[in-house]
Amino acid sequence: MIRRSRRRRHKPEVDCREVGRVLQSYLDGDVEDDFAAKIGAHLEACKDCGLEYETYRRIKTSLAAKMPEVDPAAVERLRAFGAEITGDSPEA
């Protein structure tokens, strides 16, 4: 009996839909390392997802560069105000 070898289609680790759902988290570094590696591999292999990633990365970088410094005293005043209106104690 001769057995035919069937080629299995290689199923990608993650698909475009899954990458789309987690792309912002990936950009923020909020994805576990093993999953991030799978996403990175997909982004390198998939032209469409890679382009979307690059677009979001550039937008994020541009916005971060234009973000003004926040005065720490202003942050503390806002925390104190929030604690006052909610009845919670402010946390640093």
TIRO-2110 file (N, C-alpha, C; in Angstrom, 1 decimal):
// TIRO-2110
0.8, -1.2, 0.0, N, 1, A
0.0, 0.0, 0.0, CA, 1, A
0.9, 1.2, 0.0, C, 1, A
0.6, 2.1, -0.9, N, 2, A
1.4, 3.4, -1.0, CA, 2, A
0.6, 4.5, -0.3, C, 2, A
1.2, 5.1, 0.6, N, 3, A
0.6, 6.2, 1.3, CA, 3, A
0.9, 7.5, 0.7, C, 3, A
-0.1, 8.3, 0.5, N, 4, A
0.2, 9.6, 0.0, CA, 4, A
0.4, 10.6, 1.1, C, 4, A
1.4, 11.3, 0.9, N, 5, A
1.7, 12.3, 1.9, CA, 5, A
0.8, 13.6, 1.6, C, 5, A
0.1, 13.9, 2.6, N, 6, A
-0.7, 15.1, 2.5, CA, 6, A
0.1, 16.3, 3.1, C, 6, A
0.1, 17.3, 2.3, N, 7, A
0.7, 18.5, 2.9, CA, 7, A
-0.3, 19.2, 3.7, C, 7, A
0.1, 19.5, 4.9, N, 8, A
-0.8, 20.3, 5.8, CA, 8, A
-0.5, 21.7, 5.5, C, 8, A
-1.6, 22.4, 5.4, N, 9, A
-1.4, 23.9, 5.3, CA, 9, A
-1.0, 24.4, 6.7, C, 9, A
0.0, 25.2, 6.6, N, 10, A
0.6, 25.8, 7.8, CA, 10, A
-0.4, 26.9, 8.3, C, 10, A
-1.0, 26.6, 9.4, N, 11, A
-1.9, 27.6, 10.0, CA, 11, A
-1.0, 28.7, 10.7, C, 11, A
-1.2, 29.9, 10.4, N, 12, A
-0.4, 30.9, 11.1, CA, 12, A
-0.7, 31.0, 12.6, C, 12, A
0.3, 31.4, 13.3, N, 13, A
0.1, 31.4, 14.8, CA, 13, A
-1.0, 32.4, 15.2, C, 13, A
-1.1, 33.5, 14.5, N, 14, A
-2.2, 34.5, 14.7, CA, 14, A
-2.6, 34.9, 13.4, C, 14, A
-3.9, 35.3, 13.3, N, 15, A
-4.4, 35.8, 12.0, CA, 15, A
-4.6, 37.3, 12.0, C, 15, A
-5.0, 37.9, 10.9, N, 16, A
-5.1, 39.3, 10.8, CA, 16, A
-6.2, 39.9, 11.8, C, 16, A
-7.3, 39.1, 11.9, N, 17, A
-8.3, 39.6, 12.8, CA, 17, A
-7.8, 39.7, 14.2, C, 17, A
-7.1, 38.7, 14.7, N, 18, A
-6.6, 38.7, 16.0, CA, 18, A
-5.6, 39.8, 16.2, C, 18, A
-4.7, 40.0, 15.2, N, 19, A
-3.7, 41.1, 15.3, CA, 19, A
-4.4, 42.4, 15.4, C, 19, A
-5.5, 42.6, 14.6, N, 20, A
-6.2, 43.8, 14.6, CA, 20, A
-6.8, 44.1, 16.0, C, 20, A
-7.3, 43.1, 16.7, N, 21, A
-7.9, 43.2, 18.0, CA, 21, A
-6.9, 43.7, 19.1, C, 21, A
-5.6, 43.3, 18.9, N, 22, A
-4.6, 43.5, 20.0, CA, 22, A
-3.5, 44.5, 19.6, C, 22, A
-3.7, 45.1, 18.4, N, 23, A
-2.6, 45.9, 17.9, CA, 23, A
-2.3, 47.1, 18.8, C, 23, A
-3.3, 47.8, 19.3, N, 24, A
-3.0, 48.9, 20.2, CA, 24, A
-2.3, 48.4, 21.5, C, 24, A
-2.7, 47.3, 22.0, N, 25, A
-2.1, 46.8, 23.2, CA, 25, A
-0.6, 46.4, 22.9, C, 25, A
-0.4, 45.8, 21.7, N, 26, A
0.9, 45.4, 21.3, CA, 26, A
1.8, 46.7, 21.2, C, 26, A
1.3, 47.7, 20.7, N, 27, A
2.1, 49.0, 20.6, CA, 27, A
2.4, 49.6, 22.0, C, 27, A
1.5, 49.3, 22.9, N, 28, A
1.7, 49.9, 24.3, CA, 28, A
2.6, 48.9, 25.1, C, 28, A
2.9, 47.8, 24.6, N, 29, A
3.7, 46.8, 25.3, CA, 29, A
2.9, 46.0, 26.3, C, 29, A
1.6, 46.0, 26.1, N, 30, A
0.7, 45.3, 27.1, CA, 30, A
0.3, 43.9, 26.7, C, 30, A
1.2, 43.2, 26.0, N, 31, A
0.9, 41.9, 25.5, CA, 31, A
2.1, 41.0, 26.0, C, 31, A
1.7, 39.8, 26.5, N, 32, A
2.7, 38.9, 27.0, CA, 32, A
3.8, 38.5, 26.0, C, 32, A
5.0, 38.3, 26.4, N, 33, A
6.1, 38.1, 25.5, CA, 33, A
5.9, 37.1, 24.4, C, 33, A
5.4, 35.9, 24.8, N, 34, A
5.3, 34.8, 23.8, CA, 34, A
4.2, 35.2, 22.7, C, 34, A
3.1, 35.8, 23.2, N, 35, A
2.1, 36.3, 22.2, CA, 35, A
2.7, 37.5, 21.4, C, 35, A
3.4, 38.3, 22.0, N, 36, A
4.0, 39.5, 21.3, CA, 36, A
4.9, 39.0, 20.2, C, 36, A
5.7, 37.9, 20.4, N, 37, A
6.6, 37.3, 19.4, CA, 37, A
5.8, 36.8, 18.2, C, 37, A
4.6, 36.2, 18.5, N, 38, A
3.8, 35.7, 17.4, CA, 38, A
3.2, 36.8, 16.6, C, 38, A
2.8, 37.9, 17.3, N, 39, A
2.3, 39.1, 16.6, CA, 39, A
3.4, 39.7, 15.7, C, 39, A
4.5, 39.8, 16.3, N, 40, A
5.7, 40.4, 15.6, CA, 40, A
6.0, 39.6, 14.3, C, 40, A
5.9, 38.3, 14.4, N, 41, A
6.2, 37.4, 13.2, CA, 41, A
5.1, 37.7, 12.2, C, 41, A
3.8, 37.8, 12.6, N, 42, A
2.7, 38.0, 11.7, CA, 42, A
2.9, 39.4, 11.0, C, 42, A
3.3, 40.4, 11.8, N, 43, A
3.5, 41.7, 11.2, CA, 43, A
4.6, 41.8, 10.2, C, 43, A
5.6, 41.0, 10.4, N, 44, A
6.7, 40.9, 9.4, CA, 44, A
6.2, 40.2, 8.1, C, 44, A
5.4, 39.2, 8.3, N, 45, A
4.9, 38.4, 7.1, CA, 45, A
3.8, 38.9, 6.4, C, 45, A
2.9, 39.7, 7.0, N, 46, A
1.7, 40.2, 6.4, CA, 46, A
1.8, 41.7, 6.1, C, 46, A
1.8, 42.0, 4.8, N, 47, A
2.0, 43.4, 4.3, CA, 47, A
0.9, 44.3, 4.9, C, 47, A
-0.3, 43.9, 4.8, N, 48, A
-1.4, 44.7, 5.3, CA, 48, A
-1.3, 45.1, 6.8, C, 48, A
-1.1, 44.0, 7.6, N, 49, A
-1.0, 44.3, 9.0, CA, 49, A
0.2, 45.1, 9.4, C, 49, A
1.3, 44.8, 8.6, N, 50, A
2.5, 45.5, 8.9, CA, 50, A
2.4, 47.0, 8.6, C, 50, A
1.6, 47.3, 7.5, N, 51, A
1.4, 48.7, 7.2, CA, 51, A
0.5, 49.4, 8.2, C, 51, A
-0.5, 48.7, 8.7, N, 52, A
-1.4, 49.2, 9.7, CA, 52, A
-0.6, 49.5, 11.0, C, 52, A
0.3, 48.5, 11.4, N, 53, A
1.1, 48.7, 12.5, CA, 53, A
2.0, 49.9, 12.4, C, 53, A
2.7, 50.0, 11.3, N, 54, A
3.6, 51.2, 11.0, CA, 54, A
2.8, 52.5, 11.1, C, 54, A
1.6, 52.5, 10.6, N, 55, A
0.8, 53.8, 10.6, CA, 55, A
0.5, 54.1, 12.0, C, 55, A
0.0, 53.2, 12.8, N, 56, A
-0.4, 53.4, 14.2, CA, 56, A
0.9, 53.8, 15.0, C, 56, A
2.0, 53.2, 14.7, N, 57, A
3.3, 53.5, 15.5, CA, 57, A
3.7, 54.9, 15.2, C, 57, A
3.6, 55.3, 14.0, N, 58, A
4.0, 56.7, 13.6, CA, 58, A
3.0, 57.7, 14.3, C, 58, A
1.8, 57.4, 14.3, N, 59, A
0.8, 58.3, 14.9, CA, 59, A
1.1, 58.4, 16.4, C, 59, A
1.3, 57.3, 17.1, N, 60, A
1.6, 57.3, 18.5, CA, 60, A
2.9, 58.0, 18.8, C, 60, A
3.9, 57.8, 18.0, N, 61, A
5.2, 58.5, 18.2, CA, 61, A
5.0, 60.0, 18.0, C, 61, A
4.3, 60.4, 17.0, N, 62, A
4.0, 61.8, 16.8, CA, 62, A
3.3, 62.5, 17.9, C, 62, A
2.2, 61.8, 18.4, N, 63, A
1.4, 62.4, 19.5, CA, 63, A
2.3, 62.5, 20.8, C, 63, A
3.1, 61.5, 21.0, N, 64, A
3.9, 61.5, 22.2, CA, 64, A
5.0, 62.6, 22.2, C, 64, A
5.5, 62.9, 21.0, N, 65, A
6.4, 64.0, 20.8, CA, 65, A
5.8, 65.4, 21.1, C, 65, A
4.5, 65.5, 20.8, N, 66, A
3.8, 66.8, 21.0, CA, 66, A
3.2, 67.0, 22.3, C, 66, A
3.2, 65.9, 23.1, N, 67, A
2.6, 66.0, 24.4, CA, 67, A
3.4, 66.8, 25.4, C, 67, A
2.7, 67.9, 26.0, N, 68, A
3.4, 68.7, 26.9, CA, 68, A
3.7, 68.0, 28.2, C, 68, A
4.7, 68.5, 28.9, N, 69, A
5.0, 68.0, 30.2, CA, 69, A
3.9, 68.4, 31.2, C, 69, A
3.6, 67.4, 32.0, N, 70, A
2.5, 67.7, 33.0, CA, 70, A
3.1, 68.0, 34.3, C, 70, A
2.7, 69.1, 34.9, N, 71, A
3.2, 69.6, 36.2, CA, 71, A
2.8, 68.6, 37.3, C, 71, A
3.7, 68.0, 38.0, N, 72, A
3.4, 67.1, 39.1, CA, 72, A
2.5, 67.7, 40.1, C, 72, A
2.6, 69.0, 40.4, N, 73, A
1.8, 69.7, 41.4, CA, 73, A
0.3, 69.7, 40.9, C, 73, A
0.1, 69.9, 39.6, N, 74, A
-1.2, 69.9, 39.1, CA, 74, A
-1.9, 68.5, 39.2, C, 74, A
-1.1, 67.4, 39.0, N, 75, A
-1.6, 66.1, 39.1, CA, 75, A
-2.0, 65.8, 40.6, C, 75, A
-1.2, 66.3, 41.5, N, 76, A
-1.5, 66.1, 42.9, CA, 76, A
-2.8, 66.9, 43.3, C, 76, A
-3.0, 68.1, 42.8, N, 77, A
-4.2, 68.9, 43.0, CA, 77, A
-5.4, 68.1, 42.5, C, 77, A
-5.3, 67.6, 41.3, N, 78, A
-6.4, 66.8, 40.7, CA, 78, A
-6.7, 65.6, 41.5, C, 78, A
-5.7, 64.9, 42.0, N, 79, A
-5.9, 63.7, 42.8, CA, 79, A
-6.6, 64.1, 44.1, C, 79, A
-6.2, 65.2, 44.7, N, 80, A
-6.8, 65.6, 46.0, CA, 80, A
-8.3, 66.0, 45.7, C, 80, A
-8.5, 66.7, 44.6, N, 81, A
-9.9, 67.1, 44.3, CA, 81, A
-10.8, 65.9, 44.1, C, 81, A
-10.2, 64.9, 43.3, N, 82, A
-11.0, 63.7, 43.1, CA, 82, A
-11.3, 62.9, 44.4, C, 82, A
-10.3, 62.9, 45.3, N, 83, A
-10.5, 62.2, 46.6, CA, 83, A
-11.6, 63.0, 47.4, C, 83, A
-11.5, 64.3, 47.3, N, 84, A
-12.5, 65.1, 48.1, CA, 84, A
-13.9, 64.9, 47.6, C, 84, A
-14.1, 64.8, 46.3, N, 85, A
-15.5, 64.6, 45.8, CA, 85, A
-16.0, 63.2, 45.9, C, 85, A
-15.1, 62.2, 46.0, N, 86, A
-15.5, 60.8, 46.1, CA, 86, A
-15.4, 60.3, 47.5, C, 86, A
-14.8, 61.1, 48.4, N, 87, A
-14.6, 60.6, 49.8, CA, 87, A
-13.5, 59.6, 50.0, C, 87, A
-12.7, 59.4, 49.0, N, 88, A
-11.6, 58.5, 49.1, CA, 88, A
-10.4, 59.2, 49.5, C, 88, A
-9.4, 58.5, 50.1, N, 89, A
-8.1, 59.1, 50.4, CA, 89, A
-7.3, 59.2, 49.2, C, 89, A
-6.6, 60.3, 48.9, N, 90, A
-5.7, 60.3, 47.7, CA, 90, A
-4.5, 59.4, 47.9, C, 90, A
-4.2, 58.8, 46.7, N, 91, A
-3.0, 57.9, 46.7, CA, 91, A
-2.0, 58.4, 45.7, C, 91, A
-0.7, 58.3, 46.1, N, 92, A
0.3, 58.8, 45.2, CA, 92, A
0.7, 57.9, 44.1, C, 92, A
END
